[in-house]
Every structure is written in C-alpha cells, then in structure tokens.
C-alpha cells in the first residue's frame, strides 16, 4: 500500500504515470471512472487471501468487528481504526455496505486508505449508495463480487446484495436462489452468518422477496444471526418471530462499533456474545 | 495578436471531461474569457461501459504577459458543468426508482472549478495574414462538487490534495 500511505510518493507516481494515463487517479477521466492504483482493486480477494494466511484453528471461538455505513465519515473512520487496533483477539472486520456516499471510486479508495491501516483484514458488502451513478461497476473493480461467501475457522459467511431499489425492484435482488444455495450447505463449517446492507423489512428491500428471504434464513442450518447496515442505528431483534436474530450495525458516524464473538455450545448449537465499543 | 478571429478548437485530456475530449469555443472580452463546449469519451476499460460526457466550460484569463514576438504565458480560473451518459450510469434523480430527494445529489450532472496555467505560441500578424494561427498548451487543476462535499464536513479527514483533479490539453485558434 505504498501509494496509499505516502502521499508524496503517490504524487510522484501520478507524474510518472501521466504517460500511461490510466494509472493515475489525479488525472481524472470522470468521477464515474475507476482508473487509479491497481493496489486498490480486488480488495475483497486480497483481504480473503490475507485471512487465509492467518487461519483460525478448528474449534476456536471467532471474534470479529461488525460495523457499517462508512460513507463520508472519514474522520470517524480514522478514530475507529485507532480503537479497533487496540482490541485483541480479532480476526477481521465486516462493513455492512454504503462504503461510499456518491458511488464514486475515489470515495471507496479514501475509505480503504483508512481501513487498510487496520491490523486486521476487512471485508465489505455492497450498499445502495455504492450502486448509484457508476458505483456498482466501481465497487466491483475496487472491492469485488456483489454476492460472495467464505468459510473462516468454523464459520461460513454469506454476503449478499439486498439493495432491491437500485435494481428498480426487478424481483431478482436479492438473489434468493443463490442465497438458498449458499445457506443450505455449511461447506464444512459448524455455524453460519448472513450479511447484507438493506434489511428485509426496509422500504428499499423488494417486498415480494421479504418472505422468501426470511424463510431462507429460517431454514438455514446453524444460522447464528443475520447482519445488516443501512439504518445507521444499532439494534438486535427477531422481526419475524422465527428464531432468527437480526443485528443492525452502527454507522461510522455513531462513534461506536460492535464486537461479535461466536462459538458452538456443548450441544453444537451456535451461540454469540455481543460487545459495544465506543470510540 | 489580433482579436478578429476568436474561434478555437480544443483537444482535452482528463479533468473530469473524459479520457479524451474534443470541442471548441470563442474568445471574448479581449481574449480573456473563453466559453467552450466539449464532448468527451471514457472507454469501457475505465468504466465498465463507455461514458460520453458533454461539458460546457468557461475559462477566465486575467493574467496574459507576452515574451518576445511569439510567446504568451497566461494564468486563469474556470468552471464547468457537464452531463454524463453511459449504459451503466444509474440516475439518482430517476423518478421511476426514487422518491424526490431520496438522493440529494445528481449522478449525471457535475460542476467543477479549476485554476489553469497556459503557454501560447502565435504567428506574427502581417498584411497578408492579419490573423495568424496560435496554439496553446494548458493544464487544469481543480475539483468537483461531490469531492468538495466529501472534504468540507470532515475535520481531519481527507485532505485538499485528495480531491484534486488534473486535466490538460491543447487549443488551436485562428
């Protein structure tokens, strides 16, 4: 991350890259374009690769940071990073969407400039603000897939695009078939977590898909909880009275984040503990 | 340099107006004010699908010292408004998708400000050629409305250098 951490070198790089045109973010073709440093592309894959080099032993309790909606709160992001770096025993951080406010690649890179200073990797799911303008394409270039899953330690994570309004409620977002396919199998894990941006009872979630989405989570084996952002306010609830716990994240602006600890009890059922940290 | 033929053509790179943009305009107010229009293009490599950008720009050049018979150095400021069209651009003001005010900003219309240094070479006017052609090279260092909105509410967040945009180009006038 040489270019992102040393502004002087980034400027020197920009001058050197003038001939190449595309390597320099300063030489702006359009705010909707995503030309710039290759260091800040495919960040999801890079962070997953980083996690793979630091695996959690089977049976170990998993501890991770849960937050969301970084948007234009850059000063808050710096304080959050300072606070998270003081915690111990964390494996990674998840950001529940709305990395950007205007769907611009520069915004996503400004957030990465800060979150890349975390001692732990971080992962994101796309939010509605990340999709406006050319944001959906910029997000895929800077971060990666809109829907993806991974197993870390004994926990499977499924991250899914639930920003139905950004697809004009076309009935295909969230992709229920893909969600069912992912949550049906634990891929060797002992529990699972689903993360999205817009929660299923929000006005920006396709109402035709609310019930199938909730049902997919209800029948998902060993589901610990479902996580979301978008509301900017922290909350824990069981909105469908179906035994599925939904947890909504703080936004960066709230100067608080959550540490989630997950494990399985003696009956091999998933359990979690939740701790709120102010910064 | 005679000001009887104030038209010029522009080849422009970056500055939020496209990877490459072509256009032209006129020189007014004793060659100090230059309104122009540009059509820019961003290839899919940088934006998933190609973008077309229509820009109206005005440059004011109050400082215009000459050096010898041919050279002139200028410095000025300018502003622009542009509209972006592209197959993947989602319009934040689309009434079929969003209620009024859902997003307060436009994703298709951008405004911006810049400062611009310029170097111009001009032929010498003669009886036979009273309006010799002239060619200029310029740079533009600026920013746009959304980047300013990203900077202003953040005390200690991103820095002014983060929001800078660079463009450069050449103008041929006759």
Interface residues (C-beta under 8 A of the other chain):
Chain A: X7 X11 X14 X21 X22 X24 X26 X27 X28 X29 X30 X31 X32 X33 X34 X35 X72 X73 X74 X75 X77 X78 X101 X102 X103 X104 X106 X107 X110 X131 X132 X133 X134 X135 X136 X137 X140 X141 X165 X166 X168
Chain B: X13 X14 X15 X16 X17 X18 X19 X40 X42 X45 X46 X47 X48 X49 X51 X53 X84 X86 X88 X89 X90 X92 X96 X97 X98 X103 X105 X107 X108 X110 X144 X146 X147 X149 X150 X153 X154 X155 X156 X157 X158 X159 X161 X162 X163 X164 X165 X166 X167
